[in-house]
């Protein structure tokens, strides 16, 4: 995989993880 694919996936994963962590 190229960084062009990896970086958006990392950002998407971080946003998804933050959504789970901050929900009660």
Buried (B, 14 or more C-beta within 10 A) or exposed (E): EEEEEEEEEEEEEEEEEEEEEEEE
